[in-house]
């Protein structure tokens, strides 16, 4: 992932980036399971992705995005819409996938969107946040992180 702007030197961005890295690894495992026709494994991995993304999304939407929306309202709204679309397909891994033969393909498609989404955040949002957010905004981001924690060690 991105290392050119120095945004990862901030603990908040470093944590979000580590979660992105973990999700990208899981996406690769889902693709392998899909190739092998292992739908149950796909669902297990989708639940793992959801567990990493739950606090991650709260940090973004409760801390980072509100401050960024002042400067980039359309872009932030689009990212939040992508969150909802991805979450909807991931949620189906909790059971409904068993009755839907289209779910494996829809999951792979949603994870393709997630991969693109991660790149938008890594290459756009995080560097922009470094430039636009002040100390007060970063404190809010850190407060949200302290409240929601992380799925990663």
Residue pairs with C-beta under 8 A, 6 or more apart in sequence:
1 17
1 20
1 21
1 24
1 118
1 122
2 8
2 17
2 122
2 123
2 126
2 127
5 126
5 127
5 130
6 130
7 13
7 126
7 127
7 129
7 130
8 14
8 17
8 126
10 130
10 138
11 142
12 59
12 63
12 64
12 138
12 141
12 142
12 145
13 126
13 129
13 130
15 59
15 145
15 150
15 152
16 56
16 59
16 60
16 64
16 121
16 126
17 122
17 126
18 152
19 52
19 53
19 56
19 150
19 151
19 152
20 56
20 118
20 121
20 122
22 52
22 151
22 152
23 49
23 52
23 53
23 56
23 114
23 118
24 115
24 118
26 45
26 48
26 49
26 52
27 49
27 111
27 114
27 115
29 45
30 42
30 45
30 46
30 49
30 107
30 108
30 111
31 108
31 111
33 39
33 41
33 42
33 45
34 42
34 104
34 107
34 108
39 97
39 103
39 104
42 93
42 97
42 104
42 107
43 93
43 97
44 93
46 89
46 90
46 92
46 93
46 107
47 90
47 93
47 94
49 90
49 111
49 114
50 87
50 90
50 91
50 93
51 151
52 151
52 152
53 86
53 87
53 90
54 148
54 151
55 145
55 148
55 149
55 150
55 151
56 150
56 151
57 83
57 87
58 144
58 147
58 148
59 141
59 144
59 145
59 148
60 79
60 83
60 121
61 80
61 83
62 144
62 148
63 137
63 140
63 141
63 142
63 143
63 144
63 145
64 125
64 129
64 133
64 141
65 76
65 79
65 80
66 140
67 129
67 132
67 133
67 137
67 140
67 141
68 75
68 76
68 125
68 128
68 129
68 132
68 133
69 76
69 77
71 128
71 132
72 128
75 124
75 125
79 117
79 120
79 121
79 125
82 113
82 114
82 117
83 117
85 110
85 113
86 110
86 111
86 113
86 114
86 117
88 110
89 103
89 106
89 107
89 109
89 110
90 107
90 110
92 100
92 103
92 106
92 107
93 107
96 103
97 103
97 104
97 107
133 141
